[in-house]
Amino acid sequence: MAINFDKALGVHEQALLLRQKRNEVLAANIANADTPGYKAQDIDFRTALSNSAAARDQPTLALKVTSAGHQRRADGSADALAASLKYRQPYQPSLDGNTVEGHIEQAEFADNAMRYQATLSFLGSRLSGLKSILQGGR
């Protein structure tokens, strides 16, 4: 009997990848907190995850590439995650046009890091369970 890791791990694999990408975006925001004109971005996690799950169910779904400058993934398709990037609306915009609010970015980063660790823990326990099954319950 073959083990299907897509079914065994479920949506958590995509969630882990999205959380990692969101950490990168939030870290870039924090790093550019003093850059004049920098616009803070964030990933709409719920939308990105649902798009990722839909693309996994229908692998033939691809974005239309209308320019040679569009970014592509390793498999040659356009990066669907870029569509989930949104600009953050600041509560108090600065005079230099920078929309990064350090306290909000740090809170979002901490929350996302905690959720990343929770997803890692869940996947670790799921893989331990599969390993136990393969070893015959030992």
trRosetta pair geometry for C-beta under 8 A, 3 or more apart (Angstrom, degrees):
i j d omega theta_ij theta_ji phi_ij phi_ji
3 8 6.2 12 177 -40 99 142
3 130 6.7 91 -155 -155 151 121
3 134 7.9 -49 -43 -76 147 111
4 7 4.3 48 98 19 113 109
4 8 6.4 159 88 -16 57 89
5 8 5.2 -56 -134 43 38 113
5 9 5.6 18 170 -4 74 112
6 9 6.7 -62 -134 47 18 93
6 10 8.0 91 163 -76 48 18
6 13 7.8 -76 -122 19 57 144
6 56 7.5 174 -155 178 123 125
7 10 7.2 21 -172 -71 30 58
8 126 6.7 143 156 164 87 115
8 130 6.1 47 -172 -82 144 134
9 12 5.4 -114 170 57 81 101
9 13 4.9 58 129 -37 134 105
9 123 6.5 26 -140 -127 102 96
9 126 6.3 125 -109 119 62 149
10 13 7.6 161 79 2 44 84
11 14 5.6 -56 -170 44 64 109
11 15 5.8 70 133 -28 82 105
11 49 6.8 66 176 -176 122 108
11 52 8.0 114 -153 98 91 109
11 53 5.7 -19 -116 -91 113 116
12 15 5.1 -51 -140 38 38 117
12 16 6.2 44 158 -25 68 100
12 119 5.7 170 -160 -160 95 96
12 122 6.0 -132 -132 101 148 121
12 123 5.4 180 135 -73 135 98
12 126 7.4 145 51 7 157 156
13 16 5.9 -52 -153 30 28 111
13 17 6.8 23 151 -13 61 106
13 123 7.6 106 -76 -110 61 133
14 17 5.7 -56 -150 39 36 110
14 18 6.2 33 154 -17 69 108
14 49 6.2 127 121 -137 115 74
14 52 4.3 154 -168 134 138 139
14 53 6.6 -163 56 -64 164 69
14 56 6.9 -105 -59 -41 140 140
15 18 5.8 -57 -145 40 30 109
15 19 6.2 33 155 -21 66 106
15 49 6.0 25 -92 -118 75 124
15 119 5.3 -153 111 -126 114 144
16 19 5.8 -52 -145 35 29 111
16 20 6.5 31 154 -20 62 105
16 116 7.0 93 -137 -146 65 74
16 119 5.0 -173 -82 131 82 134
16 120 6.8 103 -120 -71 118 68
16 123 6.7 -4 -58 -32 141 149
17 20 5.7 -53 -150 34 31 113
17 21 6.5 29 153 -16 65 106
17 52 7.9 166 73 -142 118 155
18 21 5.7 -54 -146 39 34 110
18 22 6.2 36 153 -21 67 105
18 43 6.8 -165 -174 134 92 149
18 45 6.1 119 144 -140 128 80
18 48 5.3 146 -135 115 131 126
18 49 5.8 -96 1 -75 169 82
18 52 6.7 -121 -57 -23 124 156
18 81 7.5 -173 -114 -120 80 115
19 22 5.6 -53 -145 36 31 112
19 23 6.5 39 152 -24 63 101
19 45 7.7 38 -82 -128 64 123
19 112 5.9 169 -155 -177 84 90
19 115 6.0 -149 -122 103 132 98
19 116 4.1 169 145 -91 136 88
19 119 6.2 172 1 23 155 149
20 23 5.7 -49 -153 30 31 114
20 24 6.9 33 148 -19 61 102
20 116 6.8 109 -66 -128 60 127
21 24 5.6 -51 -156 32 37 115
21 25 6.6 35 149 -18 67 103
21 43 6.5 77 109 -51 101 160
21 81 6.0 -64 164 -167 165 151
22 25 5.6 -52 -148 36 37 111
22 26 6.2 33 155 -15 68 107
22 42 7.3 33 -147 -163 94 70
22 43 4.6 -109 -98 38 91 126
22 45 6.3 -7 -74 -84 150 102
22 112 5.2 -136 111 -150 120 146
23 26 5.9 -58 -144 42 30 108
23 27 6.1 32 156 -21 65 108
23 109 6.8 86 -134 -144 69 80
23 112 5.7 -174 -76 120 75 127
23 113 6.5 87 -107 -78 118 76
23 116 6.6 6 -49 -54 130 152
24 27 5.7 -54 -144 36 28 112
24 28 6.5 31 154 -21 62 104
25 28 5.7 -54 -152 33 31 112
25 29 6.7 35 148 -21 63 102
25 41 5.6 -91 -171 97 114 100
25 42 6.3 137 125 -119 131 35
25 43 5.8 138 27 -25 158 97
25 85 7.0 -166 -121 -120 145 101
26 29 5.4 -48 -152 31 37 116
26 30 6.5 35 151 -17 66 102
26 42 7.0 41 -78 -112 83 81
26 105 5.8 159 -165 -166 86 85
26 108 5.6 -152 -123 105 135 107
26 109 4.4 173 138 -85 137 88
26 112 6.3 163 -2 31 155 150
27 30 5.7 -52 -148 37 35 110
27 31 6.2 35 153 -20 66 108
27 109 6.9 102 -66 -121 63 128
28 31 5.6 -54 -143 38 31 113
28 32 6.2 10 161 -2 65 113
28 41 7.6 -4 85 47 119 104
29 32 6.3 -75 -148 49 25 95
29 33 7.3 61 149 -68 60 73
29 38 7.9 156 -136 143 56 122
29 40 4.6 56 -136 -135 119 88
29 41 6.6 -152 -72 42 108 60
29 42 7.7 1 -48 -68 150 75
29 88 7.7 42 -125 9 145 140
29 100 5.2 164 180 -118 85 111
29 105 4.8 -154 111 -127 122 134
30 33 5.9 -10 -163 -40 37 110
30 100 7.3 163 -91 -168 28 132
30 102 6.9 81 -129 -131 77 73
30 105 5.0 174 -72 133 82 136
30 106 6.8 92 -104 -70 124 71
30 109 6.7 -3 -40 -47 136 150
32 35 4.1 -42 -165 16 86 128
32 38 4.2 -167 150 -159 123 167
32 98 7.6 -161 140 -141 87 113
32 100 6.2 161 95 -39 78 152
33 38 7.9 -101 -87 71 11 141
33 98 7.2 89 -177 167 37 138
33 100 4.5 -129 -116 111 61 139
33 102 5.3 40 -134 -79 144 95
33 105 7.3 -138 -85 33 108 154
34 98 7.3 -39 -145 -112 15 171
35 38 4.0 68 86 -31 109 128
35 98 6.3 139 78 -105 56 121
35 100 8.0 67 43 6 84 135
36 96 3.9 -91 -128 166 91 123
36 97 6.1 64 178 51 71 97
36 98 6.0 -97 -127 -45 30 104
37 96 6.6 -86 -36 148 58 82
37 97 4.2 15 -98 93 54 128
37 98 6.4 -16 12 -67 17 66
38 97 7.8 125 26 110 37 85
38 98 5.0 23 48 -125 81 87
38 99 7.3 -128 102 31 62 70
38 100 6.1 0 97 -20 113 114
39 87 5.2 -30 160 -137 119 116
39 88 7.8 165 169 40 72 73
39 97 8.0 -50 -67 153 77 88
39 98 7.9 -146 -71 -142 35 41
39 99 5.2 28 -137 26 55 123
40 87 6.9 105 79 -163 55 66
40 88 4.1 -38 102 41 108 120
40 90 7.1 108 28 -69 126 93
40 99 4.6 -120 12 99 94 93
40 100 4.5 137 -69 -87 113 63
40 101 7.3 -60 -31 11 163 66
40 105 6.8 -123 -139 -79 133 115
41 85 5.2 1 -178 -173 127 101
41 86 6.7 150 -157 78 73 35
41 87 5.8 -51 -100 -100 67 49
41 88 6.6 -168 -106 -13 12 88
42 85 7.5 153 79 -150 25 59
42 86 5.9 -28 66 65 74 86
42 88 5.2 74 -6 -66 111 103
42 108 7.0 -68 -119 175 128 158
43 48 5.5 -8 173 -24 108 151
43 81 7.2 -27 -126 -172 126 93
43 84 5.1 39 -155 124 83 109
43 85 6.0 -41 -93 -93 67 56
43 86 7.4 129 -117 17 19 82
44 47 4.1 22 113 28 117 117
44 48 6.0 146 82 -20 65 90
44 84 5.2 -131 48 -169 83 86
44 86 5.6 59 -36 -8 101 127
45 48 5.8 -61 -142 41 27 109
45 49 6.0 24 162 -18 66 110
45 84 8.0 90 -80 171 21 133
46 49 6.0 -57 -145 37 25 108
46 50 6.4 20 158 -14 62 108
47 50 5.9 -58 -146 39 29 106
47 51 6.2 29 155 -18 65 108
47 84 5.5 172 95 -125 104 100
48 51 5.7 -55 -146 39 30 111
48 52 6.2 32 153 -22 64 108
48 80 8.0 137 -145 125 77 92
48 81 6.1 42 -143 -129 120 71
48 84 3.7 43 -78 -127 100 167
49 52 5.5 -52 -145 36 32 114
49 53 6.3 31 155 -18 65 104
50 53 5.7 -51 -144 37 33 110
50 54 6.3 34 154 -19 64 106
51 54 5.7 -54 -146 38 31 111
51 55 6.2 30 155 -19 65 107
51 80 5.8 -167 140 160 126 124
51 83 7.2 -172 -151 81 172 122
51 84 6.7 -150 29 -64 143 117
52 55 5.8 -54 -146 37 29 110
52 56 6.4 32 152 -22 63 105
52 80 7.2 155 -83 100 66 134
53 56 5.6 -52 -148 33 32 113
53 57 6.5 30 154 -17 64 104
54 57 5.8 -56 -150 37 33 109
54 58 6.4 -17 164 27 67 104
54 61 7.0 -11 130 37 90 168
55 58 6.6 -77 -137 65 28 73
55 59 7.0 65 165 -106 66 43
55 61 5.3 -122 -120 73 70 121
55 80 6.2 -122 -56 -33 157 174
56 59 7.1 8 -151 -73 27 79
58 61 4.6 68 107 -22 107 111
62 77 4.9 -122 -136 -133 102 117
62 78 7.1 111 179 24 81 88
63 77 6.6 111 30 175 85 92
63 78 3.9 -79 71 60 124 126
63 80 6.2 175 -35 -88 124 76
63 83 7.5 -172 -101 -40 142 133
64 78 7.8 -15 66 2 21 146
65 70 4.8 -150 -142 54 93 150
65 72 7.6 0 -100 -83 142 101
65 78 5.3 173 -79 -57 93 119
66 70 7.2 99 45 -40 56 134
67 70 5.2 124 69 -30 82 90
70 78 5.3 -35 154 -117 128 110
71 78 6.9 94 80 -151 59 68
71 79 4.9 -11 100 1 109 123
71 82 6.6 127 52 -45 123 149
72 76 5.6 -17 178 -154 130 31
72 77 6.5 147 -153 77 83 20
72 78 6.0 -62 -104 -94 62 41
72 79 7.0 -172 -130 -33 13 80
73 76 7.0 -37 71 26 70 20
73 77 5.5 -6 37 63 108 74
73 78 7.4 53 -5 127 86 8
73 79 5.6 128 -54 -86 88 71
77 80 7.7 1 128 -34 115 93
78 82 7.7 -81 160 36 92 124
79 82 4.7 79 98 -12 107 107
80 83 5.9 -44 -172 22 52 114
80 84 7.5 45 140 -15 69 102
81 84 5.6 -57 -162 33 49 112
81 85 7.2 62 143 -35 71 91
82 85 5.7 -36 -158 8 44 117
87 99 7.2 51 178 78 99 159
88 99 6.1 168 80 133 88 119
88 104 7.6 157 173 119 147 138
89 99 7.6 -78 -144 -168 19 132
90 93 4.4 123 75 -75 137 68
90 94 7.8 -80 167 -8 168 67
90 99 4.3 -143 -39 -156 120 82
90 100 7.9 -37 -94 4 119 10
90 101 5.7 140 -138 -36 93 112
91 101 6.4 31 31 -70 94 164
91 104 7.5 148 2 -51 114 142
92 101 6.9 102 50 -100 83 123
93 97 7.5 -6 176 -132 111 27
93 98 7.8 160 -165 78 72 44
93 99 5.8 -32 -119 -105 89 74
94 97 7.0 -48 81 28 85 19
94 98 4.8 0 48 58 129 87
94 99 7.6 -147 19 -78 86 31
100 105 6.0 -2 -164 -39 90 142
101 104 4.3 48 89 18 108 115
101 105 6.5 160 78 -16 54 89
102 105 5.8 -61 -143 39 28 109
102 106 6.1 24 162 -17 67 109
103 106 5.9 -54 -143 38 28 109
103 107 6.4 29 157 -18 62 108
104 107 5.8 -57 -149 37 30 110
104 108 6.2 27 155 -15 65 109
105 108 5.8 -57 -146 40 29 109
105 109 6.1 32 154 -22 65 108
106 109 5.5 -52 -143 36 30 114
106 110 6.3 31 157 -19 64 105
107 110 5.9 -54 -147 36 29 109
107 111 6.3 28 154 -17 64 108
108 111 5.7 -55 -145 39 31 111
108 112 6.1 28 157 -17 66 109
109 112 5.9 -57 -145 40 27 108
109 113 6.2 29 155 -21 64 108
110 113 5.7 -53 -144 36 29 112
110 114 6.4 31 155 -20 63 105
111 114 5.8 -55 -151 34 30 111
111 115 6.5 24 153 -13 64 108
112 115 5.7 -57 -147 41 33 110
112 116 6.2 42 150 -26 66 104
113 116 5.4 -48 -147 32 32 117
113 117 6.6 32 153 -17 63 103
114 117 5.8 -54 -152 36 31 110
114 118 6.5 33 149 -20 64 105
115 118 5.4 -49 -145 35 36 115
115 119 6.4 38 154 -19 65 102
116 119 5.9 -55 -152 36 29 110
116 120 6.5 31 149 -19 63 106
117 120 5.5 -51 -147 36 34 114
117 121 6.3 37 153 -21 65 103
118 121 5.7 -52 -148 35 31 112
118 122 6.4 33 153 -19 64 105
119 122 5.7 -52 -148 36 32 112
119 123 6.3 30 155 -15 65 106
120 123 5.9 -57 -146 40 29 108
120 124 6.2 34 153 -23 64 107
121 124 5.6 -53 -147 35 30 115
121 125 6.5 25 157 -14 64 104
122 125 6.0 -57 -150 38 30 105
122 126 6.3 30 152 -19 65 108
123 126 5.5 -53 -145 37 34 114
123 127 6.2 31 156 -16 67 106
124 127 5.9 -56 -146 39 28 107
124 128 6.3 32 153 -21 63 106
125 128 5.5 -50 -145 35 34 115
125 129 6.5 39 153 -22 63 102
126 129 5.7 -53 -154 33 31 113
126 130 6.7 30 149 -16 63 104
127 130 5.5 -50 -147 37 37 112
127 131 6.2 41 152 -22 66 104
128 131 5.5 -52 -147 36 32 114
128 132 6.3 35 152 -21 64 104
129 132 5.6 -52 -149 34 32 113
129 133 6.5 33 152 -20 64 103
130 133 5.6 -52 -150 34 34 113
130 134 6.4 31 153 -17 66 106
131 134 5.8 -56 -148 38 31 110
131 135 6.3 21 156 -11 65 110
132 135 5.9 -62 -145 43 29 104
132 137 6.2 41 165 -118 89 30
132 138 7.1 -158 -147 60 70 46
133 136 7.9 49 176 -65 29 18
133 137 7.3 28 -110 -64 36 59
135 138 4.7 -88 133 43 115 99
